[in-house]
Amino acid sequence: MKEFVETGIICKCKKVSLADIENALHEKTRFPDVEKEFEHVQQVTHCSTGCGGCYEKILDVLSKHMSG
């Protein structure tokens, strides 16, 4: 997690930052469930399509965003 704080990158394979994920989420007004939102963010940013090591970090960001 230290590396994320220093670089802001969540997905190293695709160079996706927290800001990229937040921008993808701001395109949507409804959040039916975490899995659908994950798929949306994945389509927009291509995160978690490489090694998958960022999957949990992305879910954490989505959960926090959806809970307000």
C-alpha positions as CSV (number, residue, x, y, z in Angstrom):
1,M,0.0,0.0,0.0
2,K,3.0,2.3,0.5
3,E,3.7,2.3,-3.2
4,F,0.1,3.4,-3.9
5,V,0.5,6.4,-1.6
6,E,3.7,7.4,-3.3
7,T,2.5,6.9,-6.9
8,G,-1.3,7.0,-6.8
9,I,-1.3,3.9,-9.1
10,I,-3.7,1.1,-8.2
11,C,-3.2,-1.1,-11.2
12,K,0.5,-1.3,-12.1
13,C,0.0,-3.4,-15.3
14,K,-2.3,-0.9,-16.9
15,K,-1.1,2.2,-15.1
16,V,-4.5,3.0,-13.6
17,S,-4.6,5.5,-10.8
18,L,-7.2,6.2,-8.1
19,A,-8.2,9.3,-10.1
20,D,-8.9,7.2,-13.2
21,I,-11.2,4.9,-11.2
22,E,-13.0,7.8,-9.6
23,N,-13.5,9.4,-13.0
24,A,-15.0,6.2,-14.3
25,L,-17.3,6.1,-11.3
26,H,-18.5,9.7,-11.8
27,E,-19.8,8.7,-15.2
28,K,-22.5,6.6,-13.5
29,T,-25.3,7.9,-11.3
30,R,-26.6,4.5,-10.0
31,F,-24.6,1.8,-8.3
32,P,-26.6,-1.4,-8.3
33,D,-23.9,-3.6,-6.9
34,V,-20.1,-3.8,-6.5
35,E,-19.6,-6.5,-9.2
36,K,-21.4,-4.5,-11.9
37,E,-19.5,-1.4,-10.9
38,F,-16.2,-3.4,-11.1
39,E,-17.1,-4.5,-14.6
40,H,-17.9,-0.9,-15.6
41,V,-14.6,0.4,-14.2
42,Q,-12.7,-2.5,-15.8
43,Q,-14.2,-1.6,-19.2
44,V,-13.4,2.1,-18.9
45,T,-9.9,1.8,-17.4
46,H,-8.8,-1.8,-18.3
47,C,-7.7,-2.2,-14.7
48,S,-7.4,-5.8,-13.3
49,T,-7.0,-7.3,-16.8
50,G,-3.3,-8.1,-16.4
51,C,-2.1,-9.9,-13.4
52,G,-5.1,-9.3,-11.2
53,G,-3.0,-8.1,-8.3
54,C,-5.1,-4.9,-8.0
55,Y,-8.5,-6.6,-7.7
56,E,-8.8,-6.2,-3.9
57,K,-7.7,-2.6,-4.0
58,I,-10.2,-1.8,-6.7
59,L,-13.0,-3.5,-4.8
60,D,-12.0,-1.5,-1.7
61,V,-12.2,1.8,-3.7
62,L,-15.6,0.8,-5.1
63,S,-17.0,-0.2,-1.7
64,K,-16.0,3.1,-0.2
65,H,-17.4,5.1,-3.2
66,M,-20.7,3.2,-3.1
67,S,-21.1,3.6,0.7
68,G,-20.9,7.4,0.3
